[in-house]
């Protein structure tokens, strides 16, 4: 069951505090609001209406930018929709991809119904079974610090951390919603042409 002790906005702010050249892909809804609340950045790629796709978009970005660290910040509901993507990521084995699942045990975008993780499903165990280099649950501030540190370290393959956070609806901090703008902004940040 979810340990409701960590504040999601504080967790995300800590993960991004020393980001340097970290690229960030967000899951739809609350994770996008949390990342934006921590400070908008040209290296952020916010997803809108792409339920279940955040980790796979992160995989594509990690493969296209192998010298850059890529962090996906998503929610338990969004990652549950993309369970098959965890197998694809494990097989692709990018060394520069880190997935953070903010797990509140609820489907926050559809009315706070209890999610599968709230009923005991362990996303870290699923990622470990799929073949992630590291997969574990984070339930305290020391664990969040370890994840922030891991984001700056070399790895032998993809990593997934399930951070247990409070189930709450926080005020929305809305990032830009124009998909073309988001794509072009990230491409420009990477020194690529825009269209």
Number of C-alpha atoms within 10 A of each C-alpha: 13 18 17 15 14 20 15 23 19 16 24 21 16 17 23 18 12 13 16 10 12 16 24 23 26 29 32 23 20 25 25 25 22 25 30 22 18 19 14 15 15 15 21 25 27 26 22 16 9 12 16 22 21 27 30 18 19 26 29 16 21 22 18 10 14 14 10 17 23 28 28 25 28 29 28 28 26 24 25 19 12 17 16 13 20 26 18 15 23 20 14 14 19 23 21 27 29 29 26 27 28 28 29 29 27 23 20 20 13 8 9 14 12 15 18 17 20 18 12 11 14 16 24 21 16 17 24 18 13 17 20 25 17 16 23 18 18 24 17 15 16 10 15 20 14 12 22 19 12 14 22 15 11 11 16 12 19 25 29 27 23 23 28 26 24 18 21 14 11 11 10 13 16 15 20 13 11 10 13 11 13 19 16 16 19 19 16 14 15 15 9 11 9 12 8
